C-alpha cells in the first residue's frame, strides 16, 4: 500500500478527543482539500458551518444524543447540501430556479464527496474524526439555531480533534460483497459472504466490550425501527422537492 491508501485503510471513528483547538490554517487547508473533490459540472453545492459558540455547541451536543464529543472535540462542523447560492443567482438573473430532485441529489452527493476529502485531509494531519448523524435527531432545531435559509440542508456533523483513544479498525464487508461485474447478483450470491462477516463483526464487538451480535442482526434492527421522522418534513420546509 502507498501512503494514501494506508491512511484510508486505517480510518476509524474517534469518539474521545483532547480539548486542543484546531488551528485556523489547518481548517483552511482541509477546506481547500474538500473543495478539490469531484463536483458535477462545477456546481459545488455544499457549505460548511464551523460552530464555535459554546452555547450552540452545548445545544448541538444535547440534540445529537447527547454526545459530549460534539462540544469537547477540537472543532465541530455542520456539513450542508447547499442550493442556496444557485437559487439566489437564478433570482438575480430573473429566472426561476429548477427545484428538482436531481438538483437536490447532486447537492447531497457533492457535500458527501467534499466531506470525505475534508475528513481525510484532517486525518493526514494526525487528527481523528467522527461523523455525527445525530444532528438529524431534531433537524428543525438545528436549522433554526444555525439560521439556515431555504435551499440549505444540514446532512451531518463532523467532530475533529487530537485523539484521546486508539480504537481498532471496524471490519467491513468483504470486497466481493460490494464489487460486482457486469450485472447485479441474485440475492443468494448477494448474501453469500455475510455469514462469515457476521462472525468477524461479532468478534470485533466482543473485543470492544460491546454486545456481541452479528452484522445481519444489527442491520435488521436498524432498518425495521423507524427513526428521525421529521427529516423529510424539515427538508421540505427547507425547499426540497419532496
N, C-alpha and C positions, 0 to 999 in steps of 0.2 A: 504494500500500500504506500501511496505517497503521502506527503504531509497533509494535503487537503482531505483525502479520503479517510485518513486515520482520524482526523478531527471529527469528521462527520460520523464515522462508525462508533466513536466513543461518546456520542451525545447521551446525556442523562439529565433528567429534570432535577434541579436543585431546589430544595424546599426550606433550607436553613441557610441564612446569609449573615455575614458580618455587616455591621452598620456603616461600613466605609462608603462614602458617596462616590458616584461615578463622575470623573472629571468631564467637563463640557466638551473638551476636544475629543474624548473617546466617544461620546454620544454623537457628535457631529460626524466623526469618521464612520460610525456604524450606520447612521442615516444615509450617508453617501453610498455605502456598500449596498444598503437596502434598495436605494434608487437604481442601482445597476442591474437589478433583477429584470427579467423579461417583462414587457408590458405590451398588451395588444395595441398596435398602431400608435404607440407612444401616448396612450390615453392617460396613464399614471393616475388612476382613480383610487388613490389611497391618501390617508393622512395619519399622523401620529400625535397624540396628546400626551406630553410628559406631565405627570401630576406631581407637584412638589408641595402643595399646600397641605400642612399636617392634618387639618380638619377633614379635607377631602380624602386624604389617604386613609384616615381612620374610618370614614364612612364607607369607602370602597372596600376596605378590608372586611367590614361587617357585612356589606351586601354580598360579598363573594363567598361567604361560607358560614362563619367568619374564617378568614385566612390571614393570620398575623403577618405572614411573609410579605403581604402586599404593602404594609406600612413599614416593615423593618428591612427591606432589601435596599440596595444602593440606589436604585432608580426604578420607578414604575411607569409604564407606558400603556396607553389605551390605543389600540390599532383599529382604524376605521376604514371600511369601504366608503369611498367618498366621491359622490357625483355632484357635489355642490358647485364646484368651480365650473363644471361643464354646463350646469343649469344656468348659472349667472352669465356665462359667456353667451349662451343662446339668447337669454333675455336681453342682454346688451345689444345683440345683433338684431333684435326684433323678430326672432324666430322661436317656435315652440320646441322645447326640449322633448325628445322622444323617450318617454318614460317606459321603457320596455324591460322585460325580464332579462333580455340579453345584456342590456347595459348594466343592470344590477349584478348579473353573473360575472361580467367582466370585472366589475369593481371588487367583488369578493375574491375572485382569482388573483387580481392584482395585489390586493393587500396581503394575501397569503404568500405570494411569491416574495413580496417586499419583506414580510415578517421573517421568512426563513433566512434570507440573506442577512437581515438585521441581527437575528439571533446568532447566526454563525460568525458574524463579524465580532460580536461581543465574546463568544466562546474562544475565538482565535486570540483575543487579548488576555485570556485567562479567567474571564468571568463565567459564572454559572447563570442559567436562565430557567424560567418556568412559565409556561403559558397559563393564563388564568381565564378559563371559560366561564368561571363563576360570575364575571361581570354581567352575564346574561340572566342571572337569577332574578334581578329586578332591573331590566334594561331601561324601563321608563325613568326610574330614579337616576340611573347613570346618565342618561341623555339630559335630564333636567339639570343635574349637578354640573355637568361639563358644558352647558349652554350649547348643546349640539343642534345645529339648524336642520331644516328639512333637506334631505338629499345626502345626509351623513349617517352611517350605520355602524356603530361600535360592534366589533366582532369578537375580540378577546383582549385581555390584558397581557402584559409581559413583565415579570419580575426579572431584574438583572442585578447582579452583585457579586462580591467576593464570596465564594462558597465557604460555608462553615460545616460542611459534611462532605463525605465522599462515597455516595451510594454506588452500587453496581449498575451496570447497563441492563435495562429491561429487555428481555429477549423479544424478538419479533417473529412473525410468521416465517416459515422457510421461503426462500426465494421462489421456488416452483409453485407456491400457493398464490402468488400475485403476478408472476410473469407468464403470460400465455402466448402461444404462437398461432397467428393467422385467424383464430376464432376463439370465442369464449367457450370454456369447457362445460360439460354436463355437471349436474350437482354432485354426483358421486366422485368425479375427479376433483371438483372444486373443494370438497371436504376431505380429500384423501390424506392431506398432511396435517389435518387438525388434531387427530388423536395424539400423535407424537408430540405436537406442540403443546397440547393440554398438560402433558406430564412435565415438560420443561417449564411451563408457566407456573404450575403448581409448586414445583421445587423452588423457583425464584421467589414466590410469595412467602413460602415457608422460611427461606433463608433470611427474609426481611422481617420476620416476626408477624406477618400478616396472615389472615385466614387463607389456608392453602386450598384454593379452588382452581379448577381448570379455566382456561380462557373461554371455552364454549359456554360454561355456566355463567361466567361474568358477563358475556355478551348477551345471552338470553335475558338475564336480569336487567341489563341496561336498556335493552331495546323493547321491553314489554312493560316498562314503568314510565308513565307519562311524566315529563318534566318541563319546566320553563314554558308554560302555556302562553305567556304574554309576548314571546319573542316575535311571532308573526304579526299580532296586532300593533306592536310598537314599530316594527319595520314598516307596516302600512301607514302609520301616523307620520313616520319619517319620510314617506313618499315612495315606498316600494310598490311596484305594480302587482300586489298580491291581495 
